[in-house]
Amino acid sequence: MMRKLSRAIAALGLAAALAVPAAAAPKAKYVFLFIGDGMALAQINSAAVYANAMSSKEIAIKPLGFSKLPVSGLTTTHDASSFITDSASAGTAMATGNKTLSGVINMDPGKTVKYRTIAEEAKALGMKVGIVSSVSIDHATPASFYAKVPSRSDYYAIGEQLAASGFDYFGGGGFLQPKGKKGDQAELTELAAKAGYKVVAGKERIMALRKGSGKVLAVESLLQDASALHYDMDRPAGAASLADFTRVGIELLGDAPKGFFMMVEGGKIDWACHANDAASSIKDTLAFDAAVSEALAFMAKHPKETLIVVTGDHETGGMSIGFAGTQYSTFFDKVAKQTMSFQRFNDEVVKPYKDKAKKDEADLADLLPAIKAAFGLELGDLTPLQQNELQFAFNRTMGNQVVRAAAEDAYLLYGGYEPLTVKLTQILNQAAGIGWTSYAHTGVPVATFAKGSGQELFGGLYDNTDIYRKLCSAMGIQKKN
Ligand SMILES: [Zn+2]
């Protein structure tokens, strides 16, 4: 008995001795934080159901690469004023560990205290820092890692703070107010160049960047809407993808002696879901997954020192797999018939038609061939109710522009989007068995996945402010906020 006990004590002692080096295990030196904007479980699972439906009739899913990471958790996203956060307060939560008001970036709800971000902490430790986004680089999520402003729409101030950040790599879309609100201020790319950034535009030049380039601001020159990259399904061959920008970031930061922190945002998942366009959400989620694959390839070479965390900032659209009209069935192969995003359909079909057709001569029949090409929908396949809804939406599109505040019913029907186009994606999504409840964000939790050094911190149910604390722990940062 005694002998057993002493053996047990010795074993405990051994465990304690072993615990010392375990506690001093190398900190995460190469840290990736991937944020799918507007990406919660429905966005992830719809992409996985779609990916399977492309090659199989089986009821199965083809998991995304990031959803196979070994540790997963659920993350609550409410902010200081609402269960439904926006990207600014959600970004602030993840970047600084603080809840604030919607619309505020890295300041307290009183808009006087400024918070220090995890990216600034990383920089202070001598790490290199990269910020990548598929939307404009001054948008709320990327800005949450380098800027502090009372309003997320202070785009010029955000751009000035980007130039002054000293961070090593910015990649993705452009600026929303490159010369200020009135266009009378110094060009932001010039400010960045003065601050020592090499400003590089266009895929060819961006992909040619090599380590030792110094501080880089890389902007795709083929942009779509609001200075953002194209929806991935619309991306021209000559335009860099989110994965391309991630790979360039790894090339530029990958050999930093003290490591790096890189935030990569898939920003257009959110924009697609605001517009209730499932095909664009799915394709951008797959493009986001491809960007995570770049980090996984880097991790294969630095397995012990890399940490990859993938999360969302909130859900958008109230997306669901399941719709009243299809009950327990889904037909995701129908989503594949959509060949362009709602945005491209607006730009290339609706707008030219509106410009050309006189209101009293406009006829839905004129657009049917383009509708079939873009969404795979034929009038004869629609129910009488859907046909009526489509005609009604067409009339609204060809009539006066719907003003959100002025027409509550119009907002419920079309969310401030082009009525014809949003009705087309809704009809197609409903036929596939995908439902939507909102044109804004919702308050359901998001999923977080992790792999690598410190991965064990990311299991369970926790708040988005804890992402900051968990990253600090993994990176050996003394929490200051
Ligand atoms: Zn967001």
Boltz pocket constraint, residues with backbone or C-beta under 6 A from the ligand:
constraints:
  - pocket:
      binder: B
      contacts: [[A, 37], [A, 38], [A, 86], [A, 87], [A, 88], [A, 90], [A, 141], [A, 270], [A, 313], [A, 314]]
      max_distance: 6.0
